[in-house]
């Protein structure tokens, strides 16, 4: 499933989305977590994400959701 309009996303759910897309946690600096897949780094806020931000991150990085 590709980017769908999702509501607020918890930190745990976004972490799972990133893990499913072969990203690994690199570090946390303040209120942001940095994830990397070998080529691309993504900085994700470590608080509940609003739907607009979550959808933008998912779309810009071509992340697949759930299966």
N, C-alpha and C positions, 0 to 999 in steps of 0.2 A: 504494500500500500504506500502510495506517495503522500506528499504533503496534503493533509486534509485540514480543514478549519477546526482546530482544537481549542479548548478553553484553557484556563490557567493550568500550568504544568508544574508539578512539584519537582523539587530538586532530584528526588529519587527516580522519578519517571524520566527526566531528561538524562540523568546518568545512564539509565538502562538503554535509552535510545542511542546514546553515543557508544556504549559498549557493543550493542548489536551492529553498529556500523564500523566496527574495528578501531575505535578511538580508545586511547589509554590515558588515564589520568596522569598528568605530569607534576603539577604543583597547585597550591592555592596561595594567592597573594591578596590579603584583605578579604573583600567580599566576592572575589571572582575565582573560579577554578579554570585552569588551563588544561585542555585536552589535545592530544595529537594523534594522528593516524599514520605518521611516517613522513607525510608531505605537508599537511596542512595543520595549523594550530587554531583552536577555537577557544575564545575566552567566554565563559558562561557565568552569569551572576549566580551566587550560591544562595539565592532566595527564590521563593516561588515566582515563576516567570508569568508575565501577562501573555495572553494569547497572541498579541501582535508581535511581541519579541520572540516568542517560541516559534511561531510560524515563519518569521524572517530567518531565524537561525537554521531551521529545518530546510527551508527552500534554498537559501544561499549556499548551503553545504551539501545539497542533494542527499539528505538523510532519508532513509527508509524507516517507516514506522510499522512495528508489529507484523512481522511475518513476511 
